[in-house]
């Protein structure tokens, strides 16, 4: 029965992939003078990155929490799916603000400014360094699983892999969507055969092991109080989070697709593939652990494949593992160079941007290879140690993303990027969970903490010194208007009745006014200067204080410089959901205190009917 099922499954898959591959513009298309990747291309590239974790994450989870890893890897998959919905929302927000690509760096730059965004840079670079390092080590361990190599020989092979991939990038050879698609087809066929074969080997005791794993996990969570159960969940999720490393890569590729909707489709594809396959493979393998686990900790999947279908299939799985893991190393090179290039362009570090005749950022690739080799040397190529270090940087990037999303939605509500929004209470819950995981890992994984903290301090020093002087915000802020421009405009009119409208970018401008009218729009230099709609529209860059302080600074100046004018200050009325109105409640409360401070100024909060013309 097993051979028949395997033959039928392979025939169906061959036909399915053949039919899909014949479709036009399957992976890329040309539009608006540019080549774009489709959602499938982005999804497959990310899937190959995320799938690599299956070759080391289950064994690392089993080493820490035993068979409970079966339950908690599935539980973590569900949590990651909710987190990926927020990643879609972030991609939508970035597109609305014309900050395409850059992932957590661009989003943190938009929300928190240039200085704190360097923490995001540090976390991402730590991720890339450890992605390349652990993938290199795992590629050698899995690819050479059937050979008995000495530690020195393995270390030499790992260094060769690191510098070979660096060399390919230096001469301009990168992975492309078509190559990745072909490798994906082979990988999918191997894993389908692996899963079907594993099911045929299942006996009642294996199902019992899976059931016991769930019962033990649930009993451990519910046996104590709420806080005890919460920290048990956090500790176990922290041990399983590496199974989904690479999920953030979709957000990094946003610049390669035409719309955030492609990102949404890519995340849906990942939920239906890796989100199911990873827990399934983990359950099948770990429920069969009757062999000496310590002897096969680093080559668990190829060894189990050998147990299922013999040495030939084991060798095939080893080859697939090596190829996918080496691709993850290449992805780390490409992604880190793109991040560094983006930062260097923004702050004018032109030396870093030198290219060779192959149009490659060779200096970046050389430095990356040095960093990767150094980490492998320091850790002696120990997969377990690299995994501990990797988890912290991964969770740190999740915390920054979710924290920035909360701040952004608190400030903006749903006035921007309205087409795709998620529950803010859900975002807060995920943020708390990821922050708890970060705290757990930081207190239990000293090597990962030391690396992340060192990289963060170094990045912040750069941000506080050189980058702030080179910030592109300075040029954008200069393009705006000053408070003196307001006074000169008022002084140029004889009318004593002055209406001051604090206008949000999306508010309409009412032309049927009495007296002199001024429209004031505060803007963040990080987002660029909004268009000037008329001569009485003044665009003021927001200073490094909160918005209310900027408003009071203008009122103080006008109040004391032109005391003989009749001033009326107008604020817009929040008309979105009750949650949005609640989020601006603090500012509304502050506005209510203004009449007591400025007793000669009239204040109004109002909403005008929308008009088609200005």
ABEGO torsion letter per residue (X at the ends): XAAAAAAAAAAAAAAAAAAAAABBGAABBBBGGBBBBBAAAAAAAAAAAAAAAAAAAAAAAAAAAEAAAAAAAAAAAAAAAAAAAAAAAAAAAAAAAGBBEGEAAAAAAAAAEAAAAAAAAAAAAAAAAAAAAAAAAAAAAAAAAABBBBAAAAAAAAAAAAAAAAAAAAAGBBBBAAAAAAAAAAAAAAAAAAAAAAAAABBAAAAAAAAAAAAAAAAAAAABBAAAAAAAAAAAAAAAAAAABGAAAAAAAAAABABAAAAAAAAAAAAABAAAAAAAAAAAAAAABABBAAAAAAAAAAAAAAAAAEAAAAAAAAAAAAAAAAAAAAAAAAAAAAAAAAAAAAAGBAAAABBBAAGBBAAAAAAAAAAAAAAAAAAGGBAAAAAAAAAAAAAAAAAAAAAAAAAAAAAAEAABGAABBBBAAAAAAAAAAAAAAAAAAAAABAAAAAAAAAAAAAAAAAAABAAAAABAAAAAAAABBBAAAAAAAAAABABABBBBBBBBAABBBBABBBEBBBBBBBBBAAAEBBBBABAABBBBBBBABBAAAAAAAAAAAAAAABAABBBBBBBBBBABBAAAAAAAAAAAAAAAAAAAABAABBBBBBBBBBBABX
